[in-house]
C-alpha cells in the first residue's frame, strides 16, 4: 500500500517577491492575512543555484523539478522540454504516485495535462495557444494571452476584441462582478490620471485569481498551484520609487528621471499589488483550514535594486517577419510569446536557427553597436532573440543593415518609452509553509517565524551584500521544495532529489537547513549543516544594489 498523505498542498507562486517587500507590507498592515501567515508559518530564505542570468522561466522549473537549470536545461520560454524529460515536474510525480493535481499559471507547464488525476490545468501567460483543462477555461485563457501580448512592455490601448473577450469571461462566471468593478474603476483612473496605466499589471492578479477560484470551488485536488506575476511586474518598474535610499541622489522620484517627482500611484504601486495578494490569502486561509491543505507561499527568487544608468527609451520587436525580411533570412515557422526584450522564434531545424543567428551581427545601430543578440545557442530550432536598448537608434529612428540605413518600422522595430526597470532578480527568495491545522485564528505555529516584521535597517545589517537574506529565516535551497511537497503528500521523491525540509520542526535562525554554498552544486548533493552563510549575490555591488542585467 502506498504511503498515505500527511496533508494536501496549495502552492501560491508569488513570483520574485523578496523578504524585504513581505516584511514591509506586514509592518504596514499588521492585521492583514499576510501578517497572520507570517506569524504562524515556518519560514526559509530560499536560494536559486541556477547559473547565468536568472529568469523565472528557469527558476520555477528548478523549484518544480528539484534540479538546477544546469541539469534540466529549460532556459527559454516555450522551448522543447524533452531535455528535461529525466526530471519531471512535481505534478507529474504526484500523478504517478496516485495523487490528483490542479495547476493554474505555473511557468513552463504547457500543454495542459488531461486524463486521470488532473482536476484542472490552465497553463502560463506565455503559452502558445489557449488550450486548457477543462476546455471551458479556454475562454479565460484566450483573454489572458491576448492581454499579455497586447501589453508587452507597455500598457496598450483597449480594443474591441479585448472588451468582447472580457465579456465572455464574465458570462462564463470566470470573473466576478466585484473584480469587473475593480477593472472598470482602474480604467477610469487611467483616463483621469495616465500615471495609473503603469499599474495595469496589478489587474491581472485579481482576474486570474477569479478564474482559479472558480475551479477551486468544485475541484479540490491533492496538489494545487497558482502563479501570479503582478507584484514582480511593478517591483521591476517602481523599486526606486519604493526604496529611493538604494540609489544615489534624491528620492522618491520618477523611475524615468532623477528630477521628476514620482506620481502618487507609482509611490503606492508595490503596496497596492501586495494588497491584491492579501485578498487572495484571506480566502485561501479559510479554504485551507476547511479542507485540510498546507498553504505554501514561494517566490523561486527575489528582486533588489539595480542601477541601469540614464534611460533614453528602448527598441522593441513589433514585426518579426519584417525583421527577417530586412536581414534577408528565412521566416521562422512560428513566433511564440516572450517578455520584453525577448522574442521566441521557432525554426524547422537547428541548422535554420543557426543561420538566423549568424545574420544578427549585420544589423547595427548608427554608431556601429549591436542591435540583436541571443544569450545561448539555438535549442532544437528555438532561438531566444533579444534586442539591445540602443538609445542611438531610438534617437535617430533607424538601424544599419550592411551599413545601409533602414527605418525602424521597415526593420520590424519600434522605439518605446516606459518606466525603466529599477528592480531585478537576485537568487534569494521567500518560502512560507503553513501546515494544515495551524491556520485557525489565534493559533501559533511554533515551527514558524517569530512573527516580527523586519525593518529595512535589519535587512541591511543582516545581508552584507546579499539583498535577499533574512535574519530570521534560515537558508534553504529552492530545489528542496519539490521533495518537501512530495513528502507531505506521501509520494516518494526520486533518487536525485535533495533532502526535504520539515515545516513542522524548523525554527527561525536555527541553521537547521543550511544551504550548500557551491552555486553550481548538482542535484542530490547533501546540504551542509551548521548554519553556513550564503554566498554573496553574484550580481550585487553592495547592499540591496546591483548593476546591469535585463528587465521586463
VEXMAR-629570 format. One line per field, with one value per residue (C-alpha): residue number from 1; residue in three letters; x, y, z. Coordinates in steps of 0.02 Angstrom, whole numbers, padded with zeros to 5 digits. Layout:
<titors>
pamar: c(NUM, ...)
nutor: c(ALA, ...)
X: c(X, ...)
Y: c(Y, ...)
Z: c(Z, ...)
</titors>
This chain:
<titors>
pamar: c(1, 2, 3, 4, 5, 6, 7, 8, 9, 10, 11, 12, 13, 14, 15, 16, 17, 18, 19, 20, 21, 22, 23, 24, 25, 26, 27, 28, 29, 30, 31, 32, 33, 34, 35, 36, 37, 38, 39, 40, 41, 42, 43, 44, 45, 46, 47, 48, 49, 50, 51, 52, 53, 54, 55, 56, 57, 58, 59, 60, 61, 62, 63, 64, 65, 66, 67, 68, 69, 70, 71, 72, 73, 74, 75, 76, 77, 78, 79, 80, 81, 82, 83, 84, 85, 86, 87, 88, 89, 90, 91, 92, 93, 94, 95, 96, 97, 98, 99, 100, 101, 102, 103, 104, 105, 106, 107, 108, 109, 110, 111, 112, 113, 114, 115, 116, 117, 118, 119, 120, 121, 122, 123, 124, 125, 126, 127, 128, 129, 130, 131, 132, 133, 134, 135, 136, 137, 138, 139, 140, 141, 142, 143, 144, 145, 146, 147, 148, 149, 150, 151, 152, 153, 154, 155, 156, 157, 158, 159, 160, 161, 162, 163, 164, 165, 166, 167, 168, 169, 170, 171, 172, 173, 174, 175, 176, 177, 178, 179, 180, 181, 182, 183, 184, 185, 186, 187, 188, 189, 190, 191, 192, 193, 194, 195, 196, 197, 198, 199, 200, 201, 202, 203, 204, 205, 206, 207, 208, 209, 210, 211, 212, 213, 214, 215, 216, 217, 218, 219, 220, 221, 222, 223, 224, 225, 226, 227, 228, 229, 230, 231, 232, 233, 234, 235, 236, 237, 238, 239, 240, 241, 242, 243, 244, 245, 246, 247, 248, 249, 250, 251, 252, 253, 254, 255, 256, 257, 258, 259, 260, 261, 262, 263, 264, 265, 266, 267, 268, 269, 270, 271, 272, 273, 274, 275, 276, 277, 278, 279, 280, 281, 282, 283, 284, 285, 286, 287, 288, 289, 290, 291, 292, 293, 294, 295, 296, 297, 298, 299, 300, 301, 302, 303, 304, 305, 306, 307, 308, 309, 310, 311, 312, 313, 314, 315, 316, 317, 318, 319, 320, 321, 322, 323, 324, 325, 326, 327, 328, 329, 330, 331, 332, 333, 334, 335, 336, 337, 338, 339, 340, 341, 342, 343, 344, 345, 346, 347, 348, 349, 350, 351, 352, 353, 354, 355, 356, 357, 358, 359, 360, 361, 362, 363, 364, 365, 366, 367, 368, 369, 370, 371, 372, 373, 374, 375, 376, 377, 378, 379, 380, 381, 382, 383, 384, 385, 386, 387, 388, 389, 390, 391, 392, 393, 394, 395, 396, 397, 398, 399, 400, 401, 402, 403, 404, 405, 406, 407, 408, 409, 410, 411, 412, 413, 414, 415, 416, 417, 418, 419, 420, 421, 422, 423, 424, 425, 426, 427, 428, 429, 430, 431, 432, 433, 434, 435, 436, 437, 438, 439, 440, 441, 442, 443, 444, 445, 446, 447, 448, 449, 450, 451, 452, 453, 454, 455, 456, 457, 458, 459, 460, 461, 462, 463, 464, 465, 466, 467, 468, 469, 470, 471, 472, 473, 474, 475, 476, 477, 478, 479, 480, 481, 482, 483, 484, 485, 486, 487, 488, 489, 490, 491, 492, 493, 494, 495, 496, 497, 498, 499, 500, 501, 502, 503, 504, 505, 506, 507, 508, 509, 510, 511, 512, 513, 514, 515, 516, 517, 518, 519, 520, 521, 522, 523, 524, 525, 526, 527, 528, 529, 530, 531, 532, 533, 534, 535, 536, 537, 538, 539, 540, 541, 542, 543, 544, 545, 546, 547, 548, 549, 550, 551, 552)
nutor: c(UNK, UNK, UNK, UNK, UNK, UNK, UNK, UNK, UNK, UNK, UNK, UNK, UNK, UNK, UNK, UNK, UNK, UNK, UNK, UNK, UNK, UNK, UNK, UNK, UNK, UNK, UNK, UNK, UNK, UNK, UNK, UNK, UNK, UNK, UNK, UNK, UNK, UNK, UNK, UNK, UNK, UNK, UNK, UNK, UNK, UNK, UNK, UNK, UNK, UNK, UNK, UNK, UNK, UNK, UNK, UNK, UNK, UNK, UNK, UNK, UNK, UNK, UNK, UNK, UNK, UNK, UNK, UNK, UNK, UNK, UNK, UNK, UNK, UNK, UNK, UNK, UNK, UNK, UNK, UNK, UNK, UNK, UNK, UNK, UNK, UNK, UNK, UNK, UNK, UNK, UNK, UNK, UNK, UNK, UNK, UNK, UNK, UNK, UNK, UNK, UNK, UNK, UNK, UNK, UNK, UNK, UNK, UNK, UNK, UNK, UNK, UNK, UNK, UNK, UNK, UNK, UNK, UNK, UNK, UNK, UNK, UNK, UNK, UNK, UNK, UNK, UNK, UNK, UNK, UNK, UNK, UNK, UNK, UNK, UNK, UNK, UNK, UNK, UNK, UNK, UNK, UNK, UNK, UNK, UNK, UNK, UNK, UNK, UNK, UNK, UNK, UNK, UNK, UNK, UNK, UNK, UNK, UNK, UNK, UNK, UNK, UNK, UNK, UNK, UNK, UNK, UNK, UNK, UNK, UNK, UNK, UNK, UNK, UNK, UNK, UNK, UNK, UNK, UNK, UNK, UNK, UNK, UNK, UNK, UNK, UNK, UNK, UNK, UNK, UNK, UNK, UNK, UNK, UNK, UNK, UNK, UNK, UNK, UNK, UNK, UNK, UNK, UNK, UNK, UNK, UNK, UNK, UNK, UNK, UNK, UNK, UNK, UNK, UNK, UNK, UNK, UNK, UNK, UNK, UNK, UNK, UNK, UNK, UNK, UNK, UNK, UNK, UNK, UNK, UNK, UNK, UNK, UNK, UNK, UNK, UNK, UNK, UNK, UNK, UNK, UNK, UNK, UNK, UNK, UNK, UNK, UNK, UNK, UNK, UNK, UNK, UNK, UNK, UNK, UNK, UNK, UNK, UNK, UNK, UNK, UNK, UNK, UNK, UNK, UNK, UNK, UNK, UNK, UNK, UNK, UNK, UNK, UNK, UNK, UNK, UNK, UNK, UNK, UNK, UNK, UNK, UNK, UNK, UNK, UNK, UNK, UNK, UNK, UNK, UNK, UNK, UNK, UNK, UNK, UNK, UNK, UNK, UNK, UNK, UNK, UNK, UNK, UNK, UNK, UNK, UNK, UNK, UNK, UNK, UNK, UNK, UNK, UNK, UNK, UNK, UNK, UNK, UNK, UNK, UNK, UNK, UNK, UNK, UNK, UNK, UNK, UNK, UNK, UNK, UNK, UNK, UNK, UNK, UNK, UNK, UNK, UNK, UNK, UNK, UNK, UNK, UNK, UNK, UNK, UNK, UNK, UNK, UNK, UNK, UNK, UNK, UNK, UNK, UNK, UNK, UNK, UNK, UNK, UNK, UNK, UNK, UNK, UNK, UNK, UNK, UNK, UNK, UNK, UNK, UNK, UNK, UNK, UNK, UNK, UNK, UNK, UNK, UNK, UNK, UNK, UNK, UNK, UNK, UNK, UNK, UNK, UNK, UNK, UNK, UNK, UNK, UNK, UNK, UNK, UNK, UNK, UNK, UNK, UNK, UNK, UNK, UNK, UNK, UNK, UNK, UNK, UNK, UNK, UNK, UNK, UNK, UNK, UNK, UNK, UNK, UNK, UNK, UNK, UNK, UNK, UNK, UNK, UNK, UNK, UNK, UNK, UNK, UNK, UNK, UNK, UNK, UNK, UNK, UNK, UNK, UNK, UNK, UNK, UNK, UNK, UNK, UNK, UNK, UNK, UNK, UNK, UNK, UNK, UNK, UNK, UNK, UNK, UNK, UNK, UNK, UNK, UNK, UNK, UNK, UNK, UNK, UNK, UNK, UNK, UNK, UNK, UNK, UNK, UNK, UNK, UNK, UNK, UNK, UNK, UNK, UNK, UNK, UNK, UNK, UNK, UNK, UNK, UNK, UNK, UNK, UNK, UNK, UNK, UNK, UNK, UNK, UNK, UNK, UNK, UNK, UNK, UNK, UNK, UNK, UNK, UNK, UNK, UNK, UNK, UNK, UNK, UNK, UNK, UNK, UNK, UNK, UNK, UNK, UNK, UNK, UNK, UNK, UNK, UNK, UNK, UNK, UNK, UNK, UNK, UNK, UNK, UNK, UNK, UNK, UNK, UNK, UNK, UNK, UNK, UNK, UNK, UNK, UNK, UNK, UNK, UNK, UNK, UNK, UNK, UNK, UNK, UNK, UNK, UNK, UNK, UNK, UNK)
X: c(00000, 00073, 00110, -00036, -00026, 00003, -00095, -00146, -00042, -00088, 00064, 00043, 00180, 00215, 00343, 00506, 00441, 00583, 00577, 00601, 00435, 00346, 00405, 00371, 00193, 00167, 00234, 00116, -00033, -00016, -00196, -00181, -00197, -00014, 00033, -00063, 00030, 00197, 00167, 00117, 00210, 00380, 00495, 00651, 00755, 00772, 00916, 00917, 01079, 01040, 01189, 01196, 01064, 00913, 00743, 00578, 00552, 00708, 00698, 00521, 00564, 00711, 00589, 00461, 00587, 00710, 00863, 00951, 00943, 01116, 01030, 00852, 00907, 00748, 00819, 00690, 00503, 00412, 00567, 00561, 00562, 00623, 00793, 00711, 00618, 00727, 00675, 00485, 00394, 00318, 00140, 00193, 00273, 00116, 00004, 00118, 00101, -00089, -00122, -00233, -00167, -00234, -00115, -00151, -00023, 00135, 00276, 00335, 00180, 00103, 00024, -00115, -00121, -00277, -00343, -00337, -00280, -00298, -00429, -00385, -00238, -00230, -00053, 00050, 00027, 00158, 00076, 00074, -00113, -00268, -00287, -00342, -00419, -00566, -00595, -00715, -00563, -00502, -00620, -00516, -00350, -00388, -00422, -00268, -00150, -00221, -00194, -00017, 00032, -00058, 00028, 00207, 00322, 00185, 00001, -00081, -00244, -00401, -00475, -00649, -00582, -00519, -00688, -00778, -00658, -00685, -00874, -00859, -00755, -00887, -01027, -00934, -00928, -00738, -00730, -00832, -00937, -00825, -00668, -00756, -00795, -00611, -00557, -00678, -00630, -00446, -00476, -00573, -00425, -00312, -00420, -00414, -00231, -00121, 00007, -00114, -00081, 00085, -00011, -00121, -00023, -00098, -00268, -00201, -00183, -00368, -00430, -00327, -00372, -00557, -00536, -00433, -00561, -00698, -00608, -00561, -00741, -00789, -00623, -00511, -00360, -00222, -00098, -00145, -00035, -00074, 00054, 00048, 00172, 00082, 00192, 00352, 00297, 00276, 00434, 00534, 00463, 00447, 00581, 00669, 00508, 00477, 00659, 00747, 00883, 00951, 01005, 01117, 01033, 00869, 00706, 00573, 00573, 00502, 00583, 00619, 00702, 00801, 00718, 00533, 00434, 00352, 00162, 00063, 00006, 00187, 00234, 00096, 00120, 00206, 00091, -00064, -00001, 00029, -00147, -00210, -00104, -00175, -00354, -00306, -00226, -00376, -00485, -00353, -00326, -00510, -00507, -00351, -00420, -00586, -00514, -00350, -00220, -00045, -00031, 00139, 00200, 00356, 00441, 00580, 00698, 00685, 00719, 00831, 00886, 00977, 01059, 01044, 01102, 01011, 00859, 00828, 00696, 00722, 00690, 00551, 00521, 00347, 00354, 00467, 00434, 00484, 00641, 00683, 00648, 00765, 00904, 00860, 00838, 00704, 00547, 00526, 00393, 00318, 00337, 00297, 00260, 00402, 00441, 00515, 00652, 00639, 00554, 00550, 00575, 00543, 00629, 00608, 00782, 00931, 01029, 00898, 00906, 01096, 01085, 00967, 01082, 01231, 01142, 01110, 01277, 01231, 01108, 01195, 01148, 01204, 01364, 01407, 01345, 01249, 01059, 01013, 01086, 01048, 01108, 01134, 01146, 00982, 00890, 00813, 00772, 00713, 00801, 00784, 00801, 00847, 00858, 00976, 00901, 01009, 00970, 01057, 00938, 00792, 00850, 00884, 00742, 00842, 00965, 01100, 01095, 01260, 01298, 01138, 01008, 00842, 00697, 00644, 00471, 00545, 00660, 00511, 00561, 00489, 00552, 00459, 00474, 00417, 00460, 00632, 00671, 00748, 00721, 00797, 00824, 00928, 00948, 00866, 00678, 00538, 00466, 00324, 00244, 00085, 00044, -00136, -00217, -00114, -00215, -00352, -00372, -00263, -00159, 00029, 00140, 00293, 00385, 00355, 00432, 00441, 00308, 00415, 00415, 00595, 00637, 00745, 00882, 00875, 00892, 01042, 01126, 01095, 01130, 01302, 01288, 01153, 00994, 00875, 00944, 00832, 00896, 00757, 00729, 00862, 00934, 00868, 00889, 00741, 00765, 00708, 00528, 00487, 00536, 00451, 00286, 00303, 00336, 00182, 00078, 00151, 00240, 00419, 00545, 00662, 00839, 00914, 00807, 00883, 00829, 00658, 00628, 00523, 00391, 00340, 00511, 00620, 00638, 00691, 00876, 00919, 01028, 00949, 00926, 01090, 01120, 01255, 01374, 01426, 01310, 01350, 01302, 01222, 01053, 01064, 01213, 01176, 01154, 01293, 01239, 01297, 01219, 01332, 01314, 01251, 01371, 01367, 01246, 01330, 01270, 01271, 01378, 01327, 01181, 01019, 01102, 01159, 01209, 01166, 01055, 00888, 00715, 00537)
Y: c(00000, 00171, 00292, 00400, 00589, 00694, 00838, 00913, 01058, 01226, 01314, 01503, 01552, 01734, 01765, 01853, 01936, 01956, 01960, 02148, 02177, 02047, 02120, 02299, 02251, 02157, 02306, 02424, 02304, 02212, 02148, 02078, 01897, 01902, 01956, 01806, 01688, 01770, 01746, 01563, 01487, 01405, 01519, 01500, 01607, 01502, 01520, 01475, 01394, 01421, 01487, 01639, 01774, 01723, 01709, 01647, 01528, 01437, 01463, 01395, 01234, 01219, 01227, 01111, 00981, 00984, 01009, 01167, 01241, 01168, 00998, 01024, 01143, 01248, 01419, 01487, 01512, 01386, 01285, 01098, 01022, 00850, 00899, 00892, 00727, 00636, 00763, 00778, 00918, 00878, 00871, 00727, 00637, 00663, 00591, 00441, 00421, 00418, 00598, 00723, 00891, 01063, 01186, 01368, 01477, 01384, 01430, 01305, 01196, 01200, 01095, 01062, 00893, 00789, 00624, 00532, 00633, 00803, 00912, 01065, 01140, 01317, 01346, 01503, 01676, 01640, 01481, 01472, 01435, 01446, 01259, 01222, 01084, 01088, 01156, 01286, 01378, 01418, 01567, 01641, 01586, 01667, 01832, 01809, 01778, 01919, 02043, 01983, 02005, 02172, 02245, 02185, 02314, 02447, 02452, 02461, 02538, 02440, 02357, 02300, 02121, 02136, 02202, 02058, 01931, 02006, 01996, 01811, 01781, 01868, 01770, 01608, 01659, 01657, 01839, 01903, 02063, 02133, 02108, 02181, 02337, 02348, 02335, 02470, 02584, 02564, 02603, 02759, 02813, 02790, 02910, 03039, 03013, 02924, 02877, 02739, 02650, 02587, 02493, 02397, 02233, 02230, 02192, 02027, 01961, 01980, 01924, 01765, 01726, 01737, 01604, 01498, 01516, 01466, 01298, 01276, 01291, 01125, 01036, 01004, 00907, 00845, 00970, 01144, 01283, 01463, 01579, 01769, 01893, 02056, 02105, 02063, 02173, 02330, 02292, 02294, 02464, 02553, 02486, 02653, 02742, 02625, 02615, 02776, 02751, 02606, 02732, 02884, 03052, 03121, 03025, 02966, 03012, 02951, 02793, 02878, 03034, 03085, 03256, 03218, 03182, 03012, 03013, 02955, 02791, 02744, 02775, 02655, 02526, 02387, 02406, 02404, 02247, 02163, 02209, 02103, 01958, 01988, 01972, 01807, 01743, 01791, 01674, 01539, 01533, 01490, 01364, 01277, 01269, 01196, 01068, 01014, 01096, 01157, 01336, 01364, 01532, 01529, 01655, 01548, 01700, 01884, 02060, 02201, 02371, 02385, 02541, 02545, 02723, 02854, 02795, 02856, 02736, 02563, 02457, 02329, 02196, 02227, 02128, 01976, 01941, 02119, 02097, 01935, 02019, 02164, 02038, 01927, 01771, 01638, 01665, 01562, 01428, 01506, 01657, 01620, 01739, 01804, 01950, 02114, 02124, 01941, 01859, 01669, 01609, 01428, 01364, 01198, 01140, 01186, 01224, 01353, 01430, 01442, 01526, 01654, 01693, 01713, 01860, 01957, 02047, 02125, 02240, 02381, 02546, 02709, 02707, 02527, 02444, 02279, 02279, 02094, 01953, 01787, 01725, 01543, 01430, 01377, 01240, 01116, 01255, 01379, 01548, 01669, 01833, 01983, 02165, 02293, 02456, 02551, 02731, 02800, 02700, 02762, 02942, 02933, 02818, 02695, 02550, 02497, 02334, 02301, 02486, 02549, 02648, 02558, 02646, 02559, 02513, 02430, 02331, 02269, 02376, 02522, 02643, 02637, 02732, 02662, 02664, 02581, 02435, 02481, 02311, 02150, 01968, 01903, 01719, 01733, 01710, 01681, 01517, 01515, 01350, 01346, 01162, 01104, 01129, 01282, 01412, 01436, 01609, 01639, 01482, 01500, 01379, 01354, 01292, 01457, 01628, 01743, 01849, 02005, 02118, 02152, 02330, 02387, 02427, 02248, 02186, 02296, 02238, 02056, 02037, 02115, 02112, 01977, 02081, 01934, 01862, 01869, 01869, 01757, 01637, 01502, 01470, 01328, 01276, 01307, 01129, 01065, 01125, 00982, 00839, 00927, 00937, 00755, 00705, 00799, 00708, 00538, 00514, 00451, 00575, 00522, 00472, 00633, 00743, 00841, 00810, 00882, 01022, 00994, 01130, 01059, 01069, 01205, 01359, 01530, 01564, 01388, 01349, 01175, 01195, 01272, 01297, 01212, 01354, 01298, 01386, 01251, 01111, 00965, 00894, 00766, 00842, 00838, 01003, 01062, 01089, 01210, 01374, 01409, 01583, 01604, 01664, 01848, 01897, 01862, 02023, 02133, 02287, 02323, 02304, 02298, 02352, 02279, 02341, 02294, 02144, 02140, 02200, 02161)
Z: c(00000, -00047, 00096, 00147, 00125, 00280, 00204, 00039, -00026, -00103, -00177, -00202, -00326, -00282, -00417, -00367, -00208, -00080, 00109, 00110, 00022, 00128, 00293, 00241, 00195, 00359, 00457, 00366, 00380, 00546, 00540, 00364, 00311, 00259, 00436, 00504, 00388, 00429, 00615, 00606, 00460, 00451, 00352, 00248, 00133, -00023, -00142, -00326, -00384, -00568, -00664, -00777, -00779, -00676, -00760, -00688, -00835, -00770, -00582, -00570, -00664, -00543, -00397, -00481, -00541, -00397, -00509, -00569, -00743, -00773, -00763, -00829, -00969, -00977, -01020, -01143, -01138, -01248, -01291, -01323, -01149, -01198, -01124, -00952, -00975, -00848, -00715, -00723, -00631, -00463, -00534, -00647, -00500, -00397, -00533, -00548, -00359, -00369, -00316, -00406, -00465, -00514, -00599, -00636, -00724, -00674, -00793, -00923, -00897, -01072, -01147, -01021, -00939, -00967, -00904, -00739, -00590, -00675, -00592, -00695, -00788, -00856, -00925, -00907, -00982, -01117, -01182, -01373, -01376, -01267, -01233, -01054, -00949, -00932, -01107, -01038, -00962, -01138, -01129, -00989, -01064, -01232, -01144, -01035, -01181, -01287, -01146, -01111, -01294, -01316, -01162, -01191, -01107, -01111, -01063, -01234, -01287, -01253, -01406, -01452, -01459, -01279, -01221, -01306, -01231, -01058, -01081, -01123, -00966, -00859, -00945, -00907, -00724, -00729, -00673, -00527, -00533, -00395, -00499, -00651, -00549, -00497, -00678, -00735, -00590, -00633, -00817, -00767, -00660, -00811, -00909, -00770, -00725, -00855, -00722, -00668, -00833, -00765, -00630, -00752, -00723, -00548, -00626, -00691, -00514, -00472, -00643, -00640, -00460, -00500, -00634, -00514, -00376, -00499, -00519, -00337, -00277, -00354, -00384, -00236, -00295, -00180, -00252, -00313, -00383, -00427, -00508, -00508, -00581, -00542, -00393, -00487, -00631, -00525, -00423, -00585, -00629, -00463, -00347, -00348, -00301, -00155, -00097, -00151, -00021, -00125, -00258, -00271, -00274, -00204, -00199, -00205, -00389, -00551, -00615, -00780, -00711, -00558, -00566, -00590, -00431, -00437, -00463, -00312, -00394, -00426, -00244, -00191, -00330, -00232, -00082, -00194, -00281, -00113, -00057, -00202, -00136, 00037, -00028, -00106, 00054, 00159, 00058, 00044, 00232, 00256, 00114, 00180, 00356, 00299, 00180, 00261, 00149, 00187, 00124, 00044, -00022, -00129, -00244, -00326, -00313, -00266, -00326, -00268, -00332, -00498, -00571, -00761, -00784, -00887, -00983, -01161, -01225, -01299, -01453, -01465, -01597, -01669, -01832, -01834, -02017, -02067, -01964, -02057, -02224, -02182, -02147, -02294, -02186, -02191, -02091, -01933, -01932, -01775, -01662, -01480, -01337, -01227, -01112, -01174, -01238, -01293, -01441, -01461, -01640, -01689, -01846, -01935, -01885, -01779, -01939, -01992, -01818, -01828, -01999, -01924, -01778, -01896, -01978, -01818, -01824, -01992, -01902, -01810, -01731, -01815, -01711, -01755, -01595, -01599, -01602, -01597, -01493, -01410, -01242, -01292, -01445, -01527, -01435, -01557, -01680, -01547, -01542, -01397, -01493, -01387, -01436, -01358, -01299, -01423, -01372, -01527, -01639, -01535, -01554, -01742, -01790, -01894, -01890, -02012, -02112, -02201, -02173, -02257, -02160, -02130, -02039, -01880, -01947, -02103, -01990, -01888, -01739, -01642, -01511, -01345, -01182, -01016, -00833, -00838, -00727, -00560, -00477, -00540, -00499, -00353, -00304, -00132, -00118, 00007, 00069, 00196, 00245, 00349, 00386, 00385, 00554, 00601, 00505, 00634, 00705, 00856, 00834, 00836, 00741, 00849, 00697, 00611, 00622, 00769, 00684, 00693, 00541, 00498, 00451, 00307, 00434, 00497, 00319, 00285, 00444, 00404, 00219, 00194, 00005, -00015, -00035, -00012, 00151, 00303, 00483, 00550, 00403, 00385, 00214, 00105, -00075, -00190, -00256, -00086, -00112, -00232, -00115, 00031, -00062, -00113, 00068, 00130, 00000, 00040, -00127, -00134, -00205, -00346, -00301, -00371, -00257, -00115, 00066, 00105, 00228, 00384, 00403, 00573, 00655, 00581, 00691, 00627, 00637, 00695, 00546, 00535, 00348, 00290, 00105, 00006, -00032, -00206, -00331, -00457, -00339, -00429, -00387, -00249, -00160, 00027, 00116, 00228, 00407, 00538, 00480, 00332, 00265, 00088, -00045, -00090, -00227, -00393, -00472, -00319, -00296, -00118, 00000, -00097, -00258, -00423, -00594, -00772, -00811, -00902, -00865, -00906)
</titors>
